Amino acid sequence: MYFFLATLKIAYVLTIPKPIVDEAADEAIKQTAIKQKQRSEDDDTYYKGYILGGLSDTLYDVYEIKYANSTAKELWDDLDNKYKTEDVGNKKFLISKLFDFRMENSKSVITQIHELQIIMNLIISEGHSLDESFQVSTIISKLPLAWKECRKELKQKKDAMTMQELVKYIQVEENSRNLDRLELEENKSSKALVIDHGSSSGTKRKLDGQASASTNRQDKPKKAYSTLTKSNEPPSQIYAIK
């Protein structure tokens, strides 16, 4: 905004005080001073109106009343101080967020790298310089605990990596780890299925054996009774005939 108004040659109202008319001066000098003062006041009003016009409706209602009788410089300084303070606070917040960021084992590493890149890009947009080597080393240092060996390997590399190379490396490594995890889970499921099938077969054989033994025990008394009834007469009846 300042540079645009500077091209209109009215930005001077922020740095040059309004001319003072010396009533005791010659008439010609006095008239010149009056014209300069009037022009300065007109430019100041235009500048202040342009600043207010750039505000949101809510802020306009606040500042239009607050600075109705003030100069453009007073309005400009108030807004500049307010938003510079907020800007500094925002930068501090982003930097703190970057250094406090911790990756989790339970989340995708690539997804978390993208979150880190967003924070770093916001810091850059606020005017801070973060070169690529700093960004790469920051991401490597924040890899989760499960990636300890990978982190150590990356730190020991002699050649500097670009961000693109690092992301590609992490992507390949994460895909490989995901495949290994799936394979391990499938093997566990297969072993569990085999054990379960073996247990079921053993139980079935045991139950079949128990059923067979029970059947034999039930058949034996019947066989003995059958043998007894095949005699001509029970002993008591034989004695009775005699």
Steps between C-alpha positions, in 0.01 A plus 500: 500500500778742594676459166179550306429822686861605449445481125210740548745729681297518819699261722694800628219570749641215715841662533465873439307712753232737377631846409447771759370837385693790644250778542781756533657405168463691176168450324658313210682259730191468712281410199751242384503341847119495506489319164760247615310439822172449312660256259655308790163477675328383180766235439480392863122457472539305177770279651293430812195420288703259290628322813149470644369375166744210516364376833224247556153637577539424871839670530383791287216572744746498791783705348284744306347623827820474702708705255234735366698802622848349475763504229582226254833452676331432834270244339787342307724473808223339705428235237869445429583441867200275551565270207877501536452367852258235375737415215792450739278288724393289203862443395593394853201265510596336169865460599396351834261266320782386270744421781233333717375279216535128580429218257294204621556133419127445450467753214632498144847659491436653156181663630690645796777628270236688302376657826855613576541644151183706544636650825837578340336660196291720731817610680661583165192698396541706820842615381733246661760321291509120532740349248441153361780333697347628825156369401643159407701465823197612705281230348767232549545594866124471559452148359316280755667257740419200279716663231805534725733297276375674189556839663854400593570384145372824348707713738815311403456565129787712370315647205233757577147394408241720337148511639374308199760224552416474869125473439559234233728304736247516784216398267687189381601408856147545634349290219752225574417508871128484427548194278713329767233569761225358277707189430564449871130536579411249226753249637359538849148446369610187310673353805199574718276326246725190490515479880123543525442227240742265680328558832160435346621172341657382826185579690293313245724192519485511879122526498475214250720285726291583802182417313643165387608407853159593633334283238719202594419541868130508422522190278684278750213456755262421220738235370530342847124496542461346159743221595308436820166466328640245257526242789219244518379623837614728773655314796199553725266344251723191455498432872121524503462223240714265698 
